[in-house]
Amino acid sequence: MKLNWRALLAFFHDVAAAAVAWLAAFWLRFNFEVPESFVVLAVQTLAWVVPVSAALFLAFGLYRGIWRYASLPDLQRILAAVGVGAVAVPTVFLMLQTAVPRSVLIISPILLAGIMCGSRLAYRAWKEHRLDVLAGAQQEPVFVLGAAEAAVNLIKELARSPQWRVVGVFDDDPAKIGRQLLGVTVFGRLADAPAWASRQSVSQAIIAMPEASHTVRRRAVGICREGGLKVMTVPSFDDLVSGRVTVSQLRHVELDDLLGRDPVSLDTTGLREWLRGRVVMVTGAGGSIGAELCRQIARFSPRQLVLFELNEFALYSIEQEFTALNPGIPVACAIGDVKDPVRVQELLAQYRPSVVFHAAAYKHVPLMENDNAWQAVLNNVAGTQVLARAAIAQGVEKFVFISTDKAVNPSSVMGASKRLAEMVCQALQEPSGTRFVMVRFGNVLGSTGSVIPKFREQIAAGGPVTVTNPEVTRYFMSIPEAVQLVLQAGLMGRGGEIFLLDMGDPVRIAELARDLIRLSGFTEEDIKIVYTGLRPGEKLYEEPLAADENTLPTPHPKVKIAKARQEDSDWLQRLETWLERRDALDPAAVKSGLARWVAEYRPDRPGDEVTR
């Protein structure tokens, strides 16, 4: 083993320690008055003790570590080397027939282990104290909220940070108050943090509770905000468990942390058995939901992913991402329109997917309400019908259709078209063959066209932030959570069901805007909120389930089955005749036609009269 100069110094230190420990053992054995004959024996036997010890030190790799970072594994290697030496040295003397006092053979390894371990720990303590003194003036004091494992790991990692110095911990567990985590005192409960902030001159706090419920995290953020503390958080529990990030990769609190929900528990074993080794197609693969579907499906090792997308740049972007992050998964990037039966049939015949996730859709409610109403119907309904019939013809095992809560008692063309697409899939369901599964969920944070990016742009521009109505509410979930539950529902589907995802509690859009303004470091005095009135087709409240539908439980607590009205094949043939007409219908004709096909659709219902 080749040693650099630092390792050589450590080696010579340990060799000297072996000699000192051996001589000191004689000194202790004879109560500090060693007879002359034993002095000669001690010196003569060093010629064997030192080489044997040196060889063992090298053999056990004691010089691969750095003293400044001496840790338990380093000490374990020292104890192992000294322990073997405690057996090897007496064996050598036994073979040489050299009589050495037995107490020396016992005392010497104890002293040696103490010198070697103690010197390393002393050096590390001195080095860290010296660095702390030098960096102390530059480090910013910070509180940690939470005293569980994540907080311990965070304190340990921040101890080496030149930027932060943890001065106190807060936790609501009374058993932890007054105790210490790695030398840092738990001052009190979470609510006590603002009072301690002025005493300790602290202006920053880090929430280290990735495993806590969103209610607890939101309360912690509120406490910090009210106390004038700037707040950061550690990564999510899922990210930490996956190994993608470490606990010290701090980030600012995002809206997801305030509106987030408790972690989703997935049947990963079932999903892996379902998707592993299969060809999976995702339509709308360049959109926010489609792209996240691709990312999460990739975790379960499909044989191939077929990305079907109309937008060239969106497809290029997801293709580049997969090339960089998932090079081991074969990806086919297909440009095309789901309304084109020739292209759809060609792709399904070429790649023979076992599972199709249909996420392609026109989703923007006001944009689809008037001038683009017929295109919304063609894309959302006719496109689904074309893809679904091709899936049946090519023997696709399961077809998962991504729907929306706006399909419940729809008041918009977009919502009615998605409800009609659900009915198409149900009408195509046969006792055997392709199994059609529909999944409904509400708004997703940060998706393309969602309100969050718009609010961020308005705040960046100095305001105002525009909200349609102070009472308007929506259901929200994060994109990853929505997709996780879509996969779970797809796994459970047996054919013909409409799965309803648990969207939690509805959120007032005005409150969401206020939260986002505060998270951006402003107040409502800085950034005004302006109410503009409901837009065409919008509801005041979204409804998770229509009045004439019932729900059935599933094995997953966040997924239920909606028992909705189903149509037969005759109904489907009449609908397809309407969809195949070549002349473009004006908005009034589209809405009138949709009202005939979707009984619960009321195009003349003002949005602000819709109740929960």
N, C-alpha and C positions, 0 to 999 in steps of 0.2 A: 504493500500500500504506500503510495507516494504522498508525503506530507508537505504542506506548505509551511511557511515560517511560523504561523500562528499555531498550527497543529503540532509543530516540533516543540514549541515552547510548552504546550500543554503536556506533550509526551514526557519531556524532561522534568516537568513539575511532578508528574505522577511517579516517575522512576525515583525521584528524590523522596517523594512521599512514602514509597515502599521502603526505602532505606531508613527513613526517620521512624516510621511505624515499627520496624523490626528492632531497632536499637531502643526505642522508647518502651517496647514490650519487656525487654530485659530489665530496663531501669525500674519499671513498675513492679515486675516480678520480685525484685530484691529490695523493694521499699527504698529506692533511690540510693542504695549503697551496693553497687555491683562488685562482686569479688573479681580480682584481677584475672583469674582463669576464665571466668565467664565473659569478661570484656573481650578477651582474645577470641573466645568462641563466637561471640556476636559479630565481631568484625570479619572473622574467617567465613562464617556462613553467609554473609552478605553476598559473597561471590556467586552463590546459588540463588538466593532469594531474589535479588534484583533482576537477573536475566529471565528467570521463570516468570516473574511478575510482568516484566516488559513485554515478553512474548504473548502473554494472556491479554494484556491491554490492547495490543495490536490485533490479536485474533478476534476480540469481541467488538472491534470497530468503535472504540471510544472516542475517536478523533474525527468522526464524520459530522458531529454536531458543533454548534457554536456556543461558547460559554454564556454569552449574553442572553441566549434563548434556552438555557438549560431547563429541561422539563422532566416529567416523570419517566418517559422512556429512556432518557440519558442516565438517570439514576438507577433504573432497572438494569441497564447494561453494566454499570459500575459494580453493582451488587453481585451480578452474575459472574463477572470476571474475578472479583475478590473471593467469592464463594468457591469457585473452581480452584483458585490459588490456595485457599485454606486447606484443600485436599491435596493439591499437587506438591506443595512445599514439604509437608511431612512425608509424603511418599518418596520424594527425592532423598531426604535425610535417612529414611528407613533403608533405602537401597544402598546408600553410602555408609550405613551403620554408624551414623553420627548421632550422638545423644543430645537432644535439645529439650529443655524443660517444656512439659506439656502445656503449662499455663502460658508460655510465650507463644506457642502455636495457636492458642485461642485468642489471646489479647491482641496480637499483631494484626490479623485481618479486620478486627473491630476498629482498631485505630486507623487502619488504612482506609476503610470505607468512610469513616467519619471525616478524615482529612480531604479525600477526593470529592465527596459529595458536598461537604461544607464549603470548600473553596469555590466550587462552581456556583453554588447558591449565593454565596457572599459576593462574588463578582457580579452576578446578575442583579442582585439587590442594589449594589453600589452603582452599577451602570444605569439602571432604570431611575434611581433617585437623582443621579447627576443629570440625566436627560430631562427628568421632570422639572428640576430646578431651572435648567436652561430654557425649557420650552414653556414653563408655567406662565410667564408673562404673555406669551403669544396664544396660549390655549384659551378657548372660550368655555366658561363653566356651563354645565347643562344638567338638567334633571332627567331621570328616566322614570317613566310611568309604567308600572308593572314590575313584579319581583319574581317572575317564573323563569324557566330555563332560557327563554329568548333574552330576557334582561341580563342574566348572568353572562351569556355568550357575547352580548353587546358590550357590557362593561369590560370584559376581557379583551375584546378587539379594540375598543376605543382607548384602552390603556396604552396602546402603541400609536395612537393617532396624534399627529402634531397639531390638530385643529380643535379637538374636544377634550374636556376634562370633566368627568362625571363627579358631581359633588353631592348628589342625594338621589334617593329612590323613593317612590311612593306606591303604595298598594293598599287595597281595601281589606286584605286579610289581616285581622288584628294580631294573629300569631306572629306575623313577620315584622310588625312595627317595633322599632328600637334595635332590631338585629342588623347584621351587616352582610352584604354580598361583596365578596372579594375586597373587603376593606371599606366599602361605601355603605353608609348608614341608611336604613329605611326610616325616613323622617316621620311619615304618617300616611294617612289615607290620600286618595287622589284629590279630594276636595281641598286638602291642606296645601297643595303645591303653590297656589298664588301667594299665600301668606309667607311661605318660606322663600319665595323668589326675591322679595325685597331684602330679606336678611342675608341671603347668600349672593346678592347681586347677579341673579340669573335671569336671562331674558329668553332662553331657549329650552324647549322640552322635547323629549323623544318618546313616543308611545311605542312600547315594546310588548305588545299584547296581540301577536298575530293570530293566536288561537281563540281569542275572546269573541263574543258575539258582536255584531255591528252596533247594537244598542250601547254596549259598554264602551266601544271605541268612540262612538259619536258623543257620549257623555264626557269622555276624557278630552276630546277636542273642544267641546263647549267650555269645560273648566279652564283649559289653557287660554282660550280666546277671551273669556271674561276676565281672566287675571292678567291679560296683556302679554302672555307668553307666546312667542312664535313656536309653531308646532311642526314636528316632523314625525315620520313613522318608519318602522322597519318594514321590509317586504312582507307580502301576504304569506300565510301559512303554507299554501300550495306551492308557492315559489321556493320557499325555504326547504320543504320536504323534497321537491324535485331536484334540488341541487343547482338550479339555474342561477341562484344568487346567494349571497351570504348576508348574515344579519346586519353587518356594518354598512351595507349598501343602502344608506338612508335615502329617503325621498320625501318631498313635501306631501302633505295630506291632500288627496284628490277627492273629487265628488263621489267616486265609487266608495270611498271609506265611510262617507256619511250616509249614503243611500244603499250601501252594500247590504248583503244578507248573509246569513250563516253559511258556512262552507257546504258545498254539495257533495254528498256521498254517492259515488258511482259504483256500479257493478263492473269493475274493471276486468275481472276474470271473464264475465259473460261477454263484454264488449270485445275483448281480445279474441275469444273463441269465434265470435260472429264475424269480425272484420279481418282477422289475420289470414294472409294468403289469398285474399279475394280481390277482385277488381272492383273499385268503387268509383262512381261518377258523381261529380258535384256540378250542378248548373248554377250560373251566377257566381262562379268560383272567384271572381275578382272583387265581389262586393264584401262588405264587412262581415256579414254572416257566413257567406260562402267561403271566404278566405279562412275564417276561424274554424269552420268545419274541416277544411283541408288540413289545417295544422293539428287539430285534435285527432282526426282519423289517422294521421301519420304516426301517432304514438302507438297504434295497435298493429303496426307492421302489415299493411295491405300489400298484395302482390303488385298492384299498380293503381295510381290515382289518375283519373281522367278529368281534367279541368275544362269545363265547357263554359264559354263566356263570349258575349257579343262585343264588349268593349275591348279593343286591342290593347290599349295602354294598361288597363286593369289586369288583363291576362298576362301581359309582359311582366308586370310588377310581382305578381304572385309566383310566376315562373322563376324569376330571379331570386326571390326569397327562398324557394325550395331548392334551387341549385346550390345556394350557399349553406343552408341550415339542415337540409334533409337529402344529402347527395345519395344516400343508399336506397331511396325509394324511387322507383321508375315513375315518371310523371309524363302524361301526354297532354299537351295544351291544344285545345280545339277551339277555333273561332267559329261562331255560328249563332243562329237564331233559333230558339226553341219552337217558333212558329213555322219553321221550314221543315216539312215532313221528310223531304229527300235527305237533307243534311243530318237530321236526327236519326233516321233509319240507318244511314251510312255509318255513323259513329257507333251506334249500339251493335250493329252487325260486325264492325271491325274489332271492337274492344270487348264485347260480351260482358258487360258489368254484371255482378251479382246484386249490387245494391246501388240505387240511385237516390241521391238527396237533391230535391228540386227546390233551390233557393232563388232562382231567377224570377224577378217580378218588378213591376212598377209599383212603388210604395208611397209616393208623396201624395198625400190626400188632396190639398188644394190644386196641385198641378194637374192631377188626373180628373178633376171634378167637371170641367166644362170642355175646353177646346180639345183636350186629349182623352176624352171619355171613351171613345170607341177603341182607341189604341190600348187603353188600359184593359178593356174587355178582351181584345184579341190577344194581348200578351199574357195576361193573368189567367184567362179561361181557355182560349183556343190553344195557347202555348202548352198549358198543362195537359189538355186533351191530346194534343199531338204526341207529346213526350210519353204520356201514360199508355196510349195505344201501341206505340213503338216498344215500350217496355214489355207489354204483354206478348207482342209478336216475337220478341227476342228472348223470352224466357227469364226476364229479370226476376230475382227472388223477392226483393222487397223494394218498394217505392215510397220514400218518405217525403211528404209534401209540407213545406214550411208555410204555415198560415199565420194569422194575426188575430188579436183580440178585436180588431175593427170589423171582423166578420160577424161579430155578435150584434144582432139587431142593427145592421149597418145603416148609417145615415149618409154614406158617401159612396161614390162610384168605386173607389178603390176597395173599400170594405165589402161591398156587394159582390164585386168581381172575385175577391178571395173566397167569399162564402160559396159562390157559384162553382169555383174551382174545387172546393172541398166536395160539393155534391157530385161533381163529375167523377172524382176519384171513387166516391162511395158507389156510384152507379156502375162503375167498371169492375167493382170487386166481385169475383166469382168464388165459389166454394174452394176451388183449387186454382193454382197458377199464381201470378204475381199478387203479393199482398200489399195493399195500399194503406199507408199510415199517415194521418194528418196530425200536425202539431201546431197548437196555437200559443202564442205568447205576445206580450206587449212591447213597449218601446225598449230599446237597448241603448245603454249609455255609450255615446261616442260613435254610434253607427253613422254611415253615410246618410246625410239628410236629417239627422236628429237635431234636437234643439240645442244640445250642449255645444257643438262646434260653433253654432250661430251665436250663442251667448258669449263664448270666448272671443270671437271676432269683434262683437259689439263692445265688450269691455276693453279690449286692446285698442279700439278706436276712440275710447273715452266716453262711450255711451251715446245715447241711452240704450238700455236693454229693453227690448219689446216683448211683452207678454200679451196674449190675446185677451185674457179675462182673468181677474183676480181669483176666481173660483175654479178655474179649469184644473182638472187633476188627471194624472196619467199613471199607469203602472210601469215601473222601470226594473230592469235587471242588467247586469253586465253582459257583454258579448260572450266571454268565456262561459259564464254560468248558463246562459241561454243555450249555447251549443252543447254543453255537457248534458243538459236535460233533453235536448233534441235527440242526442245519441241514445240516451237511456230509454226514451219513449220509442225510438226506432227499434231498439233491441226487444222491448216488451211487446210491440205490436203484432197482432195475429191476423190483421186484415180488416179494414173497414172502420177502425176506431178513429175518433178525433180525440187526441190527447190534449189536455189542458195543463199548462205549467203553472205552478204556484207562483204568482207574481208578487206575493206579499201585500203590503198595505199601499194604497194609492198615495201619490205624492203631488202636492200642489206645485204647479209650475212656477208660481210666484215665489214660493219658499225656496225652490231649487235655484231660481235666479239670485235670490238673496245670499244663499250659501255660496254660490259661485263668485259673487262679488266679494264676499268676505275672504274666501280662500285666495282670491287674487290680490289681497292686501288693500282693498278699498272699502269704503262705507257707502251707504245709500245716499249720503250727501255728495260723495264724489261721483258716483255712477247712478243716475236716475233710472227708475223702472217706469216705462210708459205702457199703458194698456191700449191695444189697437182694435179689439173686438174679434169675435170668432170669424174664421175664414170659411169659405164655402165647403160644406161637407163635414166640418169639424163638430165633434160633440163636446159638451161641457165635461161630461164624465165618460170614461170608458167602462165597458161592462165585461167582466171576465166570462160570463156564461149567459146565454139567452134564456128567456123565461120559460120556453117550452122544452128545455133540455134538462136532463138529469145527469148527475155525475156518479161514477162508480169508482171506488178506491183501486189503487194498484199497489204492488209491493213496495213502490218507492213513495215516500211521504210527500214529495213535491210534485208528483205527477198524478193526475186523475184522468178518467175517461169521460168525455161528454157524449151522452146518448142523444144524438141529433136525428132529425127527420131525414130519411133516405129516399132516394128516387129510384125508379126502375129503368130498364134498357129502352123502353119506348120513350120515356121522358128524355133520355139522353139523345136519341135519334132526332127528336124534334129540336132540341137545343143545338145540335151540330148543324142542322139545316139553317138555323138562324145565324150561327157563327160563320158559315161559309158564304154568306152573301157578299158580293163584291163591291157594292156601293158603301161608302163611308156614311154612317149614321150621324145625325147632328146630336148634340148633347141631350136635348129633350127626348128624342127617340131612343137613345141609349138608356136613359133613366127609366123611361116607360117600359122598355123591354126587360130591363133588369127587375123591375117591380113584378113583372109577370112570372119570371123564373125564380125569384127569391121572395117568398111571401112576406118575410119579416122586414124587407127593405122598404123604407119610406123616404123617397127623394124629396118630398115636400115638407119633411119634418125639420123645423128650425133646430139648429144644433143647441141653442141655449135653452130649449124646452125638454131636452133629453134628461132624464133623471136616472139615478142609479138603479 
